[in-house]
Amino acid sequence: MGYNICMKTTFIYRLIDPETLQVRYIGKSDNPRERWLVHKSTCGGNLTHCQRWILLLKNKGLVPVLDVIEEISDEIWTERETFWINEYKRLGAPLTNLTHGGEGTSGRILSEEEKQNTSKRFAGIPLTEDHKKKLSEAAKRKFIETDSREKLSRRWAKLTDDQVREVRRLAIEGVLTDRQIAQQFSIHGSSVSEIRHGTRYCHALDLDSAAEIVDNRHKRSLPRMKRVIELRKSGMRFEDIAELLQLQKSTPNKIVAKAIEYGYVTADEMKIKRTVSDEGRRKLSEAHKGHKPSAETRAKMSRSQLESHAEQVYNTILKPIAITE
């Protein structure tokens, strides 16, 4: 009995100078395209040797060429990166790598002179209050992961899970107002409404309550969806529908997209079929008399005709043959 083990892989890549075609950098990345975008976005500041080279290329209107050397197991990337750096150095490539590979820039050992220069550069520079605040906020976000945030939100919540369910039960019954329920549990009135509609304290709801909330939202949105579909089928533009129903300009388009996703209508049904009258055809004909299309337009028209002819040949000749075979 065999086992299919999915081993994580990574890539060793090289950056090539587009002018000299020399290899200037060897690196490792799980996503070479994203890594190339990071290299390409290099700007000013305290730059490494590689970043300064990329900045010089950008000033000339050029960008480095990223080429993947090999795809390897994530367990051996350090050895392979070190191998390729040493190999290209042996071949005389002017690499901009700071280390021999396998550890990133964190493995580079600074000389005493570099340490002193860095210390002098930052010595005596006071931090502004805004800078201190940003550093503090960044440090707080850094150490609070998603699971930790959920645990903290439950720990700091004013209501227990049982209290949340009781608030929702009272709000649905309608005997007490939201303000009375809020006073009873020492919370804000808006929190009662949010609990009723499931936009707050969602973790405390059972599956039946959550399903009921989703179902109610769907039912409330159906009448508006039907109205938008009717208006769209009548030939009205999205902009006019939004103005008529007092919606945001993008809302009708989103509603139709949801309707297509749910299978209520098809995309073809939502396309406006515009018809041109005889008067309109006559005006178009007069407007285009004596007009000569450009060379680019003629090339596009020719290419479109060729594609149409090729599709026709496939549908009438090649496709029937493939089906019979």
C-alpha positions in Angstrom: 0.0 0.0 0.0 1.6 3.3 -1.1 1.3 6.8 0.4 1.2 10.0 -1.6 3.3 12.5 0.4 3.0 16.1 -0.7 6.5 17.6 -0.2 6.8 21.4 -0.1 9.0 22.8 -2.8 10.7 26.1 -3.3 12.7 27.8 -6.1 16.2 29.0 -6.6 16.3 31.9 -9.0 18.8 34.4 -10.5 18.5 38.1 -11.4 20.0 39.0 -14.8 21.2 42.4 -15.9 19.2 43.2 -19.1 22.0 45.3 -20.5 25.0 43.0 -19.9 23.1 39.7 -19.5 25.3 39.0 -16.5 24.0 37.2 -13.4 23.9 39.7 -10.6 22.0 37.9 -7.8 21.0 34.4 -6.6 18.0 34.0 -4.3 15.4 31.6 -3.0 11.6 32.1 -3.1 8.4 30.1 -2.7 6.7 32.5 -5.2 9.2 33.8 -7.8 6.7 36.2 -9.4 5.9 37.9 -6.1 9.6 38.0 -5.2 10.4 39.7 -8.6 7.7 42.3 -7.9 9.4 43.0 -4.5 12.7 43.4 -6.2 11.2 45.7 -8.9 9.6 47.9 -6.3 13.0 48.9 -4.7 13.1 52.6 -3.8 15.3 54.9 -1.8 16.5 54.5 1.8 19.2 52.3 3.3 19.8 50.0 0.4 21.8 46.8 0.0 24.3 46.3 -2.9 21.6 44.4 -4.9 19.0 47.1 -4.3 21.3 49.9 -5.4 22.0 48.0 -8.6 18.2 47.6 -9.2 17.7 51.3 -8.5 20.3 52.1 -11.1 18.4 50.0 -13.7 15.1 51.7 -12.8 16.7 55.1 -13.4 17.5 53.9 -16.9 13.9 52.6 -17.4 15.0 49.0 -17.0 14.2 46.1 -14.6 16.1 43.0 -13.8 15.2 39.7 -15.4 14.2 36.9 -13.0 15.0 33.4 -14.2 14.3 30.2 -12.2 17.3 27.9 -12.0 15.7 24.9 -10.3 12.7 23.8 -8.2 13.8 21.8 -5.2 12.5 20.5 -1.8 12.2 23.1 0.9 14.4 20.9 3.1 17.6 21.4 1.0 17.2 25.0 -0.3 20.1 26.3 1.9 22.6 23.8 0.3 21.4 24.5 -3.2 21.5 28.3 -2.8 25.0 28.1 -1.4 26.0 25.9 -4.3 24.7 28.2 -7.0 26.2 31.3 -5.4 29.7 29.6 -5.2 29.3 28.3 -8.8 28.5 31.7 -10.3 31.3 33.3 -8.3 33.7 30.7 -9.7 32.5 31.6 -13.2 33.3 35.2 -12.5 29.8 36.6 -12.2 29.6 40.0 -10.4 27.1 38.9 -7.8 25.5 41.4 -5.4 24.8 38.8 -2.7 25.9 39.8 0.8 26.5 36.3 2.0 27.5 32.9 0.7 23.8 31.8 0.8 21.6 29.6 3.0 20.8 32.1 5.7 19.6 35.3 4.0 20.9 38.7 5.0 20.6 37.7 8.7 23.6 35.5 8.3 25.9 38.4 7.3 28.5 39.3 9.8 29.1 43.1 10.0 32.6 44.4 10.4 33.5 46.7 13.3 33.7 49.6 10.9 30.2 49.0 9.5 28.8 48.7 13.1 30.3 52.0 14.1 29.1 53.8 10.9 25.5 52.5 11.5 25.7 53.6 15.2 26.9 57.1 14.2 24.2 57.4 11.5 21.3 56.7 14.0 22.8 58.3 17.1 21.1 61.5 18.4 18.1 61.1 16.1 15.0 61.7 18.3 11.8 59.8 17.6 8.7 61.8 17.1 5.5 61.0 19.2 3.8 59.9 16.0 6.7 57.5 15.2 6.7 56.1 18.8 2.9 55.5 18.5 3.3 53.7 15.2 6.1 51.5 16.6 3.9 50.7 19.6 0.9 49.8 17.5 3.0 47.6 15.2 4.4 45.7 18.1 1.0 45.1 19.5 -0.3 43.8 16.2 2.8 41.6 15.7 2.2 39.4 18.8 -1.6 39.1 18.6 -2.4 36.4 16.1 -6.0 35.6 14.9 -6.7 32.9 17.4 -5.3 35.1 20.2 -7.5 38.0 19.2 -10.6 35.8 19.3 -9.7 34.6 22.8 -9.0 38.1 24.0 -12.3 39.4 22.5 -14.1 36.7 24.5 -12.2 37.5 27.6 -12.9 41.2 27.4 -16.5 40.8 26.3 -19.1 42.2 28.6 -21.5 39.4 28.0 -21.2 35.6 28.4 -22.4 33.3 25.7 -25.5 32.5 27.7 -26.2 36.2 28.2 -25.9 36.8 24.4 -28.4 34.1 23.7 -30.8 35.5 26.3 -30.4 39.0 24.8 -31.2 37.7 21.3 -34.3 35.7 22.6 -35.7 38.8 24.4 -35.0 41.0 21.3 -36.8 38.6 19.0 -39.8 38.3 21.3 -40.3 42.0 21.2 -41.8 42.3 24.7 -39.0 44.7 25.8 -37.5 47.5 23.8 -33.8 47.5 22.8 -33.2 50.2 25.4 -34.8 48.2 28.2 -32.8 45.1 27.3 -29.6 47.2 27.1 -30.3 48.6 30.6 -30.9 45.2 32.0 -27.6 43.8 30.7 -25.6 47.1 31.1 -24.8 47.4 27.4 -25.4 49.9 24.6 -28.7 49.9 22.8 -27.0 49.3 19.4 -25.4 46.1 20.8 -28.9 44.6 21.2 -29.7 45.3 17.5 -26.3 43.9 16.5 -26.9 40.7 18.5 -30.3 40.3 17.0 -29.0 40.5 13.5 -25.9 38.4 14.1 -23.3 41.1 13.4 -21.8 40.9 16.9 -21.0 38.1 19.4 -21.4 35.6 16.5 -19.3 33.0 18.4 -22.0 32.7 21.0 -24.8 31.7 18.5 -25.7 28.1 17.9 -26.0 26.6 14.4 -29.8 27.0 14.2 -29.7 30.7 15.2 -26.9 31.4 12.7 -28.7 29.6 9.9 -31.9 31.5 10.7 -30.0 34.9 10.5 -28.6 34.0 7.1 -32.0 32.8 5.9 -33.7 36.0 7.0 -31.0 38.2 5.3 -31.5 36.3 2.1 -35.4 36.7 2.3 -35.0 40.4 2.9 -32.8 40.8 -0.2 -35.1 38.8 -2.6 -37.7 41.5 -3.3 -35.1 44.0 -4.2 -33.2 41.4 -6.4 -36.4 40.6 -8.3 -37.1 44.3 -8.9 -33.6 44.9 -10.2 -33.8 41.8 -12.5 -37.2 43.1 -13.9 -35.8 46.5 -14.6 -32.7 45.1 -16.2 -34.7 42.7 -18.4 -36.8 45.8 -19.6 -33.5 47.2 -21.0 -32.7 49.7 -18.3 -29.1 50.5 -17.6 -27.5 49.9 -14.2 -27.0 53.6 -13.6 -30.7 54.3 -14.3 -31.7 51.4 -12.0 -29.6 52.8 -9.2 -31.1 56.3 -9.6 -34.7 54.9 -9.7 -34.3 52.7 -6.6 -32.0 55.2 -4.8 -29.1 52.8 -4.6 -25.4 53.3 -5.0 -24.2 53.1 -8.6 -22.4 49.8 -8.2 -25.2 48.0 -6.2 -27.5 46.9 -9.1 -24.5 45.3 -10.8 -23.6 43.4 -7.6 -27.2 42.3 -7.2 -27.4 40.9 -10.7 -24.0 39.1 -10.2 -25.5 37.5 -7.1 -28.6 36.5 -9.0 -26.5 34.9 -11.7 -24.4 33.1 -9.0 -27.6 31.7 -7.3 -28.9 30.6 -10.7 -32.0 32.8 -10.7 -31.0 34.2 -14.1 -28.4 33.6 -16.7 -25.7 36.1 -17.9 -27.3 36.2 -21.4 -30.6 37.2 -19.9 -29.0 40.2 -18.2 -27.4 41.6 -21.3 -29.3 44.5 -22.9 -30.3 43.8 -26.5 -30.0 47.1 -28.3 -31.8 47.5 -31.6 -31.0 50.2 -34.2 -33.8 51.8 -36.1 -33.7 52.5 -39.8 -33.1 56.2 -39.1 -30.2 55.3 -36.9 -28.7 53.0 -39.5 -29.0 55.8 -42.1 -27.2 58.3 -39.8 -24.5 55.8 -39.1 -24.0 55.2 -42.8 -23.8 58.9 -43.5 -21.3 59.5 -40.7 -18.9 56.8 -42.0 -19.0 57.8 -45.6 -15.6 58.7 -46.9 -14.0 57.6 -43.7 -10.8 55.5 -44.2 -9.9 53.2 -41.3 -6.3 53.3 -40.1 -3.7 50.6 -40.8 -4.1 49.4 -37.2 -7.9 49.1 -37.6 -7.6 47.3 -40.9 -5.2 44.8 -39.3 -7.6 44.2 -36.4 -10.5 43.7 -38.9 -8.5 41.3 -40.9 -7.4 39.3 -37.8 -11.1 39.2 -36.6 -12.2 37.9 -40.0 -9.5 35.2 -40.0 -10.5 34.1 -36.5 -14.2 34.0 -37.5 -13.3 31.9 -40.6 -11.1 29.5 -38.6 -14.0 29.0 -36.1 -16.4 28.4 -38.9 -14.1 25.8 -40.5 -13.7 24.0 -37.1 -17.4 23.9 -36.4 -18.4 22.7 -39.9 -15.5 20.3 -40.8 -13.1 19.5 -37.9 -15.5 19.2 -35.0 -17.9 16.7 -36.8 -14.8 14.6 -37.7 -13.6 14.5 -34.1 -17.1 13.5 -32.9 -17.4 10.6 -35.3 -13.9 9.4 -34.4 
